[in-house]
């Protein structure tokens, strides 16, 4: 894009990252990641979340965590993407650790449901999932939506 004189902004970069993610082209995504270091908007939380999504989808959870750890600012999407990524890749313990340090006011149904899904997939998970479900502040909303 840059070589052809195409104007590059965070939205165009996010689309390229999402395309690379869907095609699981992690090496090409890493090139975009390297490019972001040289762009003034490269540390934008939206783009950093796109990088986390790319690495999670491409089964590179360690790279996703590196992006997360280096983020100057995070939001609930950052935390939820990592929690869901850990669950997807079978590491419920790291998902729970991240959930426990996540700001409480950022926890939402995505956060809680990701952990519930992870516990239900693990050995002896039903009891852990039930205990977590009992702690959910939005439990009544969850039941109404899914009930």
C-alpha positions, 0 to 999 in steps of 0.5 A: 500500500505504501509503495503504491502511494496509498494513504494509510490510516488505522482503519485501512491497516485494521482491514488488512490485519483482519484479512490476514487473520481470517486467512491465518496468514500470520507471517504477513500479519507480523509484517504489518505489526512491524510496520505499525512500529513506524507509524504514529498511530501504531500504538492505537488500542484498536489496532493493538486489539486487531493484532491480538485477534490476529495472533489468537486466531493464528494460534500464536497466543504467546505473541498475542500476550506480548502485544497485550503486555506492551500496550500503553493503554488497554480496554475491555476488548483487549482483556476479553480477546486475551481471555477468550484466546486462552480459553480457545487454546486450552489454558483456562488457568491463564484466562482466569489469572487475567480475568482476576486482574481485569478492572472489575468495571470492564468485566462483561458477559463476554468475559464471564461467558469465556471463562464459563466456556473454558471451565465447562471444557476442563476436567471437573469443570462443571463445579468451577463453572457453577461457582463462577456463574453464582458470582456473575453480577449480570446472572439474571440478564444472562438467564433471560437472554439464554433461557 
